[in-house]
Amino acid sequence: MNALNLQLNDNEAKRRRLPFRIPSVALFGASGYTPDLLSSGFWAQLARDVGYQLKQSFRVLKHPFEVFWEIRYRPEGSMWAAVLLLAAGYSVHVLSQLATSYLFNPSGDDMVNPLTLLLQSLLPWVTWVFANYLIGSIMKGQGRWTEVFVGSAYALMPFLLLSLPLAILSNILTLNERVVYDFGNVAMVCWTLFLFFVMAKEIHNYDIGETVLNVILSVLFMIAIWILLFILAGLTFQLYDFVSQIVKEVSYRG
């Protein structure tokens, strides 16, 4: 009976699997193999693997449950592709701020600071990955850090595809048609948040209730991290100001 159940489970796993190639992260597995970074063949294979993984990331828009399941159980997913998606997300964020019409972005292009936008886009994402992984570990989630990292990058696909077109669309809309622009942004955000929810469910192998609790605790942990960083930044600034005042006082008396 146990053998029959094992065979059924294997058949079910095979049924869910799709055609698959070993991703580039497998080149750095625990087999002891060290790739030759100076070899043209290595970079050609890396380019093919990353290109394949980027194509796979588009599947998350249509089959999110399957994609995140594959990242966890195949395992499928590339850190290289995830980093490229993050870089693309930052670029899209900057370009969308620059391309948005003045009617919908009164601050204008002069207020667009690349460093500020980097912190606005990267800090929430990094704290989410850190918080979700730790909360998942506490709640007996099965996801590893790399899987949460890759899955969270793939979950940004709606933002990557819709943010810039909405910014361009704002240039041909009037204030009376703002509802179209706002609806597009709300749909984009809701779609992205839904993918983050599905990612947490599939990566950690939770049911719906466990996923809701995991996401709530992750958000609360993110807020706690931001408060702690804010306090540390304030204390660091005060310490810097105190030391600089002492140095000035000593230089005056000297």
Phi, psi and omega in degrees: 000318178296321179295322179294317178296321179296320179294320178296318179296320178295319178296321178295319179295320179293325180297325183278345185279148179245167177307137192215142171240150180295125181287170185295332180295339179292341177296339183250031183289187185272015183284351181093356180283129178247114184290151177276104184293340180270356182279133178294329178296322179297314182290326177294317177294321178297318179296319178295318181294316180295319177299319178296318181293324178294323174295321179297328182296333177290336178293338182295338179288330183254325182231066185296322182295319180292318183297312181291327175297319180294322178300324183279317193252346183286310350277144178233137182143142185235129175296324179298313179295323179297317179296320178296322177294322177294317178297319178295323178297320177294318180297317179296322180297316179293313182295323180293325176293322180287328185272345182293138181298151179299331180296329182256354178220076186300338181294334176078177182290335184294335182269002180279110180250115182303323180292318178297317179295326177297316179293321181295325183268323186275319184300311178299321182293315181296316179294327176297313180300314181296313183291317182294322178294315181293317178296321177297322178295320179292322182270021177062036174287153184266354184286139174267167185299317181297324180290321176294321179298308182294315180297321179292328176290318179295330181292348180276001186303318177301320177295318181297323186271334188252337186298308182292316175302322177294321178296318178293321179298329182297339182282347179247006179257154174257173179297329178292339179258016181299333181301328179293315180295315180294320178298318179298319179293319179295318179297319180297315181294316181296320179296317179296316179296324177298319179294323175296322178295313179297321178302312180298322181293311186283320182295319182268357180059053179257163165271182186298314181297316179295325179293317178300315179296319179298316181293318180298313180294325178295318179295318178297321178293322176301314179299319178297320179296316180297320178297317180297317178296322178296318179295316179296321178295319178296316179294321178297318179296318178296320178295318178298317179295321179296314180295318180296324177294321178295317180297318179295318180296318179295320180293324177294318182286334179284000000 
